[in-house]
Amino acid sequence: MSLARPATAAMPLGAAGSVLPLGPRLTLVSHAIRLAAVVWIAWALYAVVSYWTDTATFERGYGRLVGADISGASATQQYGALAIMLVDWALAALVAVSVWRLFGHFLAGRILDIRAVDEMRCVGAVGVASTIGDILARPLIAAVMSSHVASVAHRFPIWGQPNDLLHLLMAVFVLVLASVLRRGVVIPDEHRQIV
């Protein structure tokens, strides 16, 4: 059973760039997604700050990752690692902002609009950048947090986690889907200009 509503006189399918109302269910879901993006990024900021300001927790966690006791890290090391995490968080915040803006276009009825499609491409692109930022932040933080331990110097390979591949896959999917949709929006406009 399809959840798509058939076109009616009140809801024309229209040309690219026309206003297409979402309907009550999709409007509610769009608002929920925007709210979830805000909650997610605020929760992530809280998690980053609470983790990196608890010395025992991050020394234990990153000590396991580098395979050494990194206790005794200086406040400079701790704040350096926090700064790296905040840059990583800022990349994730760009994803939340792009999702907010994309669903703002949808709520305004700009579904088959070049601006909405370009915003969708932005969601995918910043999603890829955010995932790569996560992967690169881990060895940087490990290097900062263990710089006072000679036994772990120069042992910081870039490592991934299964969720990194999932996040990268979803971001690339959104990027490719947006590129396909962009082509679908541009072709009718090109045809209208020819005729």
Secondary structure as GFF3:
##gff-version 3
##sequence-region A 1 195
A	DSSP	alpha_helix	24	52	.	.	.	ID=ss1
A	DSSP	alpha_helix	55	66	.	.	.	ID=ss2
A	DSSP	alpha_helix	75	107	.	.	.	ID=ss3
A	DSSP	alpha_helix	114	145	.	.	.	ID=ss4
A	DSSP	three_ten_helix	150	152	.	.	.	ID=ss5
A	DSSP	alpha_helix	162	194	.	.	.	ID=ss6
###
